[in-house]
């Protein structure tokens, strides 16, 4: 069994704390697409997606970048 990643809740805490710039920096080095999708779910449930459109754009861009088959991130 795989463990639940704690990356998304930690980035959410950065956003809730008002440090969106640090959150965007973390989003740009996100480990997996699943982590980004989990973060988007948490942002939507906390109703923070509309309050932080730059975080919304960063997550969308990184999901697209990591989903592309020509890009590969080493483990």
N, CA, C and O atoms as a GROMACS GRO file, in nm:
protein
  300
    1UNK      N    1   0.083  -0.118   0.000
    1UNK     CA    2   0.000   0.000   0.000
    1UNK      C    3   0.088   0.124   0.000
    1UNK      O    4   0.192   0.129   0.066
    2UNK      N    5   0.044   0.222  -0.073
    2UNK     CA    6   0.118   0.347  -0.076
    2UNK      C    7   0.066   0.441   0.032
    2UNK      O    8  -0.051   0.436   0.071
    3UNK      N    9   0.155   0.525   0.080
    3UNK     CA   10   0.116   0.621   0.183
    3UNK      C   11   0.053   0.743   0.120
    3UNK      O   12   0.084   0.780   0.007
    4UNK      N   13  -0.033   0.806   0.194
    4UNK     CA   14  -0.095   0.930   0.151
    4UNK      C   15   0.009   1.041   0.156
    4UNK      O   16   0.079   1.056   0.256
    5UNK      N   17   0.019   1.117   0.050
    5UNK     CA   18   0.114   1.227   0.045
    5UNK      C   19   0.067   1.342   0.132
    5UNK      O   20  -0.052   1.373   0.137
    6UNK      N   21   0.161   1.406   0.200
    6UNK     CA   22   0.128   1.521   0.285
    6UNK      C   23   0.164   1.653   0.217
    6UNK      O   24   0.154   1.759   0.278
    7UNK      N   25   0.204   1.646   0.090
    7UNK     CA   26   0.246   1.766   0.018
    7UNK      C   27   0.131   1.865   0.003
    7UNK      O   28   0.147   1.983   0.033
    8UNK      N   29   0.016   1.819  -0.043
    8UNK     CA   30  -0.097   1.909  -0.070
    8UNK      C   31  -0.144   1.983   0.056
    8UNK      O   32  -0.162   2.105   0.049
    9UNK      N   33  -0.164   1.917   0.169
    9UNK     CA   34  -0.205   1.992   0.289
    9UNK      C   35  -0.101   2.095   0.334
    9UNK      O   36  -0.136   2.200   0.388
   10UNK      N   37   0.026   2.065   0.313
   10UNK     CA   38   0.130   2.161   0.352
   10UNK      C   39   0.126   2.286   0.264
   10UNK      O   40   0.142   2.397   0.313
   11UNK      N   41   0.105   2.266   0.134
   11UNK     CA   42   0.096   2.380   0.043
   11UNK      C   43  -0.032   2.459   0.072
   11UNK      O   44  -0.033   2.582   0.064
   12UNK      N   45  -0.139   2.389   0.104
   12UNK     CA   46  -0.263   2.456   0.142
   12UNK      C   47  -0.242   2.543   0.266
   12UNK      O   48  -0.296   2.654   0.274
   13UNK      N   49  -0.164   2.494   0.361
   13UNK     CA   50  -0.135   2.573   0.481
   13UNK      C   51  -0.058   2.700   0.446
   13UNK      O   52  -0.079   2.805   0.507
   14UNK      N   53   0.032   2.692   0.347
   14UNK     CA   54   0.103   2.812   0.303
   14UNK      C   55   0.005   2.915   0.247
   14UNK      O   56   0.016   3.034   0.275
   15UNK      N   57  -0.090   2.868   0.168
   15UNK     CA   58  -0.187   2.958   0.106
   15UNK      C   59  -0.276   3.020   0.213
   15UNK      O   60  -0.302   3.140   0.211
   16UNK      N   61  -0.323   2.937   0.305
   16UNK     CA   62  -0.408   2.989   0.413
   16UNK      C   63  -0.333   3.088   0.500
   16UNK      O   64  -0.393   3.180   0.556
   17UNK      N   65  -0.203   3.069   0.513
   17UNK     CA   66  -0.122   3.159   0.593
   17UNK      C   67  -0.088   3.290   0.522
   17UNK      O   68  -0.026   3.378   0.581
   18UNK      N   69  -0.129   3.302   0.397
   18UNK     CA   70  -0.107   3.425   0.323
   18UNK      C   71   0.023   3.430   0.245
   18UNK      O   72   0.061   3.536   0.195
   19UNK      N   73   0.091   3.318   0.233
   19UNK     CA   74   0.218   3.314   0.162
   19UNK      C   75   0.200   3.245   0.027
   19UNK      O   76   0.252   3.136   0.004
   20UNK      N   77   0.125   3.309  -0.061
   20UNK     CA   78   0.095   3.251  -0.192
   20UNK      C   79   0.220   3.238  -0.278
   20UNK      O   80   0.228   3.146  -0.360
   21UNK      N   81   0.316   3.327  -0.263
   21UNK     CA   82   0.438   3.320  -0.342
   21UNK      C   83   0.517   3.192  -0.311
   21UNK      O   84   0.568   3.127  -0.402
   22UNK      N   85   0.525   3.157  -0.185
   22UNK     CA   86   0.593   3.033  -0.147
   22UNK      C   87   0.516   2.911  -0.196
   22UNK      O   88   0.575   2.812  -0.236
   23UNK      N   89   0.383   2.920  -0.193
   23UNK     CA   90   0.300   2.810  -0.242
   23UNK      C   91   0.321   2.789  -0.392
   23UNK      O   92   0.329   2.676  -0.439
   24UNK      N   93   0.330   2.898  -0.467
   24UNK     CA   94   0.352   2.887  -0.611
   24UNK      C   95   0.490   2.828  -0.639
   24UNK      O   96   0.506   2.750  -0.733
   25UNK      N   97   0.588   2.864  -0.559
   25UNK     CA   98   0.722   2.806  -0.575
   25UNK      C   99   0.717   2.654  -0.551
   25UNK      O  100   0.783   2.578  -0.622
   26UNK      N  101   0.641   2.612  -0.453
   26UNK     CA  102   0.626   2.469  -0.427
   26UNK      C  103   0.548   2.399  -0.538
   26UNK      O  104   0.578   2.286  -0.574
   27UNK      N  105   0.449   2.467  -0.592
   27UNK     CA  106   0.369   2.410  -0.701
   27UNK      C  107   0.457   2.386  -0.823
   27UNK      O  108   0.439   2.287  -0.894
   28UNK      N  109   0.551   2.476  -0.847
   28UNK     CA  110   0.639   2.462  -0.964
   28UNK      C  111   0.733   2.342  -0.953
   28UNK      O  112   0.785   2.297  -1.055
   29UNK      N  113   0.755   2.291  -0.834
   29UNK     CA  114   0.839   2.173  -0.814
   29UNK      C  115   0.757   2.057  -0.756
   29UNK      O  116   0.809   1.974  -0.683
   30UNK      N  117   0.629   2.054  -0.790
   30UNK     CA  118   0.539   1.951  -0.738
   30UNK      C  119   0.588   1.811  -0.775
   30UNK      O  120   0.637   1.790  -0.886
   31UNK      N  121   0.575   1.716  -0.683
   31UNK     CA  122   0.625   1.581  -0.710
   31UNK      C  123   0.546   1.506  -0.817
   31UNK      O  124   0.607   1.442  -0.904
   32UNK      N  125   0.413   1.512  -0.814
   32UNK     CA  126   0.333   1.436  -0.910
   32UNK      C  127   0.208   1.513  -0.949
   32UNK      O  128   0.170   1.611  -0.885
   33UNK      N  129   0.144   1.465  -1.054
   33UNK     CA  130   0.017   1.523  -1.098
   33UNK      C  131  -0.090   1.498  -0.993
   33UNK      O  132  -0.174   1.583  -0.968
   34UNK      N  133  -0.086   1.380  -0.932
   34UNK     CA  134  -0.185   1.346  -0.830
   34UNK      C  135  -0.179   1.444  -0.713
   34UNK      O  136  -0.283   1.483  -0.659
   35UNK      N  137  -0.059   1.483  -0.674
   35UNK     CA  138  -0.045   1.581  -0.565
   35UNK      C  139  -0.107   1.714  -0.604
   35UNK      O  140  -0.172   1.779  -0.522
   36UNK      N  141  -0.086   1.756  -0.727
   36UNK     CA  142  -0.147   1.881  -0.774
   36UNK      C  143  -0.299   1.871  -0.778
   36UNK      O  144  -0.368   1.966  -0.743
   37UNK      N  145  -0.349   1.757  -0.822
   37UNK     CA  146  -0.495   1.738  -0.826
   37UNK      C  147  -0.552   1.738  -0.685
   37UNK      O  148  -0.660   1.793  -0.661
   38UNK      N  149  -0.480   1.676  -0.591
   38UNK     CA  150  -0.525   1.677  -0.451
   38UNK      C  151  -0.528   1.820  -0.396
   38UNK      O  152  -0.619   1.857  -0.323
   39UNK      N  153  -0.427   1.900  -0.433
   39UNK     CA  154  -0.423   2.039  -0.389
   39UNK      C  155  -0.541   2.117  -0.446
   39UNK      O  156  -0.604   2.195  -0.374
   40UNK      N  157  -0.573   2.095  -0.572
   40UNK     CA  158  -0.687   2.164  -0.633
   40UNK      C  159  -0.818   2.126  -0.563
   40UNK      O  160  -0.905   2.211  -0.544
   41UNK      N  161  -0.832   1.999  -0.525
   41UNK     CA  162  -0.951   1.956  -0.451
   41UNK      C  163  -0.960   2.025  -0.316
   41UNK      O  164  -1.067   2.070  -0.274
   42UNK      N  165  -0.846   2.034  -0.247
   42UNK     CA  166  -0.845   2.100  -0.117
   42UNK      C  167  -0.876   2.249  -0.130
   42UNK      O  168  -0.948   2.305  -0.048
   43UNK      N  169  -0.821   2.312  -0.233
   43UNK     CA  170  -0.849   2.455  -0.255
   43UNK      C  171  -0.995   2.479  -0.286
   43UNK      O  172  -1.054   2.577  -0.240
   44UNK      N  173  -1.054   2.391  -0.365
   44UNK     CA  174  -1.195   2.405  -0.400
   44UNK      C  175  -1.284   2.385  -0.276
   44UNK      O  176  -1.379   2.460  -0.255
   45UNK      N  177  -1.252   2.285  -0.196
   45UNK     CA  178  -1.334   2.260  -0.077
   45UNK      C  179  -1.318   2.371   0.026
   45UNK      O  180  -1.412   2.398   0.102
   46UNK      N  181  -1.202   2.435   0.031
   46UNK     CA  182  -1.180   2.546   0.125
   46UNK      C  183  -1.224   2.680   0.066
   46UNK      O  184  -1.212   2.783   0.132
   47UNK      N  185  -1.273   2.679  -0.056
   47UNK     CA  186  -1.318   2.799  -0.127
   47UNK      C  187  -1.208   2.905  -0.139
   47UNK      O  188  -1.232   3.024  -0.122
   48UNK      N  189  -1.087   2.858  -0.168
   48UNK     CA  190  -0.974   2.949  -0.184
   48UNK      C  191  -0.932   2.965  -0.330
   48UNK      O  192  -0.846   3.048  -0.361
   49UNK      N  193  -0.992   2.886  -0.418
   49UNK     CA  194  -0.952   2.890  -0.559
   49UNK      C  195  -0.981   3.027  -0.621
   49UNK      O  196  -0.899   3.079  -0.696
   50UNK      N  197  -1.096   3.085  -0.590
   50UNK     CA  198  -1.132   3.214  -0.649
   50UNK      C  199  -1.055   3.329  -0.583
   50UNK      O  200  -1.033   3.432  -0.646
   51UNK      N  201  -1.016   3.312  -0.459
   51UNK     CA  202  -0.943   3.416  -0.390
   51UNK      C  203  -0.798   3.426  -0.436
   51UNK      O  204  -0.733   3.529  -0.418
   52UNK      N  205  -0.747   3.317  -0.493
   52UNK     CA  206  -0.608   3.313  -0.538
   52UNK      C  207  -0.601   3.264  -0.683
   52UNK      O  208  -0.566   3.149  -0.708
   53UNK      N  209  -0.633   3.351  -0.778
   53UNK     CA  210  -0.632   3.309  -0.919
   53UNK      C  211  -0.492   3.274  -0.970
   53UNK      O  212  -0.480   3.193  -1.063
   54UNK      N  213  -0.388   3.333  -0.912
   54UNK     CA  214  -0.253   3.298  -0.954
   54UNK      C  215  -0.214   3.156  -0.914
   54UNK      O  216  -0.140   3.090  -0.986
   55UNK      N  217  -0.263   3.109  -0.801
   55UNK     CA  218  -0.241   2.971  -0.758
   55UNK      C  219  -0.319   2.877  -0.848
   55UNK      O  220  -0.270   2.770  -0.884
   56UNK      N  221  -0.439   2.916  -0.884
   56UNK     CA  222  -0.521   2.837  -0.977
   56UNK      C  223  -0.449   2.820  -1.110
   56UNK      O  224  -0.442   2.709  -1.164
   57UNK      N  225  -0.395   2.928  -1.163
   57UNK     CA  226  -0.324   2.923  -1.290
   57UNK      C  227  -0.197   2.839  -1.279
   57UNK      O  228  -0.165   2.762  -1.370
   58UNK      N  229  -0.125   2.851  -1.169
   58UNK     CA  230  -0.001   2.776  -1.151
   58UNK      C  231  -0.029   2.625  -1.145
   58UNK      O  232   0.044   2.546  -1.204
   59UNK      N  233  -0.134   2.586  -1.072
   59UNK     CA  234  -0.165   2.443  -1.064
   59UNK      C  235  -0.210   2.390  -1.200
   59UNK      O  236  -0.171   2.279  -1.238
   60UNK      N  237  -0.290   2.465  -1.272
   60UNK     CA  238  -0.334   2.421  -1.404
   60UNK      C  239  -0.216   2.405  -1.500
   60UNK      O  240  -0.207   2.307  -1.573
   61UNK      N  241  -0.126   2.502  -1.498
   61UNK     CA  242  -0.009   2.497  -1.586
   61UNK      C  243   0.080   2.378  -1.553
   61UNK      O  244   0.129   2.311  -1.644
   62UNK      N  245   0.102   2.352  -1.426
   62UNK     CA  246   0.191   2.242  -1.388
   62UNK      C  247   0.127   2.106  -1.412
   62UNK      O  248   0.198   2.010  -1.442
   63UNK      N  249  -0.004   2.095  -1.398
   63UNK     CA  250  -0.071   1.970  -1.432
   63UNK      C  251  -0.053   1.941  -1.580
   63UNK      O  252  -0.024   1.828  -1.619
   64UNK      N  253  -0.069   2.044  -1.662
   64UNK     CA  254  -0.050   2.026  -1.806
   64UNK      C  255   0.095   1.990  -1.839
   64UNK      O  256   0.121   1.905  -1.923
   65UNK      N  257   0.189   2.055  -1.773
   65UNK     CA  258   0.330   2.029  -1.799
   65UNK      C  259   0.372   1.889  -1.756
   65UNK      O  260   0.445   1.821  -1.827
   66UNK      N  261   0.327   1.847  -1.639
   66UNK     CA  262   0.365   1.715  -1.589
   66UNK      C  263   0.291   1.603  -1.660
   66UNK      O  264   0.338   1.489  -1.661
   67UNK      N  265   0.176   1.633  -1.719
   67UNK     CA  266   0.098   1.531  -1.788
   67UNK      C  267   0.152   1.505  -1.929
   67UNK      O  268   0.124   1.400  -1.988
   68UNK      N  269   0.229   1.598  -1.982
   68UNK     CA  270   0.282   1.583  -2.117
   68UNK      C  271   0.379   1.465  -2.120
   68UNK      O  272   0.467   1.455  -2.035
   69UNK      N  273   0.364   1.377  -2.217
   69UNK     CA  274   0.451   1.258  -2.222
   69UNK      C  275   0.596   1.289  -2.256
   69UNK      O  276   0.685   1.209  -2.226
   70UNK      N  277   0.622   1.404  -2.319
   70UNK     CA  278   0.759   1.434  -2.358
   70UNK      C  279   0.841   1.487  -2.242
   70UNK      O  280   0.964   1.494  -2.252
   71UNK      N  281   0.776   1.526  -2.133
   71UNK     CA  282   0.848   1.575  -2.018
   71UNK      C  283   0.858   1.463  -1.914
   71UNK      O  284   0.762   1.390  -1.890
   72UNK      N  285   0.974   1.451  -1.855
   72UNK     CA  286   0.994   1.347  -1.755
   72UNK      C  287   1.068   1.406  -1.637
   72UNK      O  288   1.168   1.476  -1.652
   73UNK      N  289   1.018   1.377  -1.521
   73UNK     CA  290   1.085   1.423  -1.400
   73UNK      C  291   1.148   1.302  -1.334
   73UNK      O  292   1.083   1.199  -1.314
   74UNK      N  293   1.272   1.313  -1.300
   74UNK     CA  294   1.339   1.201  -1.235
   74UNK      C  295   1.283   1.180  -1.095
   74UNK      O  296   1.238   1.276  -1.032
   75UNK      N  297   1.285   1.059  -1.047
   75UNK     CA  298   1.226   1.030  -0.915
   75UNK      C  299   1.301   1.090  -0.800
   75UNK      O  300   1.261   1.072  -0.685
   0.00000   0.00000   0.00000
